[in-house]
């Protein structure tokens, strides 16, 4: 109570930096809500809910469970994460879904790191903008990190994992009565919608990548129609409800062609209403997705608010001056690499935004080692990310996971800076 009172008593309202930091915090929340909640998080919540309802528990345990063969488990975890061009927050519902379904701690945390870190588009952009050396080092480091972090998490908490393995041995095989191929197609459609809806085109891009970006909403629409057909044919969604759910999205897409997010949001709302009013697996899917949203979204928004207050948006300043950060990451000392790792771990990077931010910092004197350290720690962690991870797997595991990412990023940055600095 005393601390809260003193903080309120000496609140620096009226000081330009504090007032600007408040504006930045709300501006970052507004930007996050507009750019990431509808296109990234809502589809991710639906996918996470679908994992809990439509994926057979014994299948998760066979490939990612505590008893699964290590090469298979970590291979599946890293590959599954790498196909998603998502940020450190969008991966959270998916991580929570597979972890609660029985995935081992090691493979689950490997997936958690791999999702935002092993991003093929980000690695290509890093190589083009910051140089092939840094791009290759980022790719190798991210792959190695995902496996090593997963293995170390399993080692540190091996007693709990052994208990989980024993418990999973007694779980009988489940049978949803649905062929595996139908479930695979369903999830492929969901993930493809998530990927294409968030496909970011590079400036002055040409060739096939530019063509894909130009047709992203057409492709997303085709995939959405395919999802609707799958839900009606295989998952028991009545055709009438599917048509009513799609109608507002179609109308808005035609009426507002320049605002595809409006139609996308209408489609999500329509699908949610249709699922919530249909008995059986459909309502279970909605309830599970809504449960993830209630747990994760408030923590994310609070974390984004605090991150904006401290660090501001890219190109803007919060309470902590950006010049301090630029001065603290020069050279290749232990301190500069550790500072880059810790600062990156608490900052929020949307997908691909870490590259132009690094470009500006390198222009202000940032060393090559700290640059790699930030690339390996920043996209995979953020303050909002940490808050949600804690709610999923507890304080102790979260602290160990964050410490592993920071320590490994710092060490790798020092080695890289020594070799190539």
Secondary structure, 3 states (H helix, E strand, C coil): CHHHHHHHHCCCCCCHHHHHHHHHHHHHHHHHHHHHHHHHHHHHHHHHHHHHHHCCHHHHHHHHECCCCHHHHHHHHHHHHHCCCCCCCHHHHHHHHHHHCCECHHHHHHHHHHHHHCCHHHHHHHHHHHCHHHHHHHHHHHHHHHHHHHHHHHHHCHHHHHHHHHHHHCCCCCCCCCCHHHHHHHHHHHHHHHHHHCCCCCCCCCCHHHHHHHCHHHHHHHHHHHHHHHHHHHCCCCHHHHHHHHHHHHHHHHHCCCCHHHHHHHHHHHHHHHHHCCCCHHHHHHHHHHHHHHHHHHHHHHHHHHHHHHHCCCCCCCCCCHHHHHHHCECCCHHHHHHHHHHHHHCCCCCCHHHHHHHHHHHCCECHHHHHHHHHHHCCCCHHHHHHHHHHHCHHHHHHHHHHHHHHHHHHHHHHHHHHC
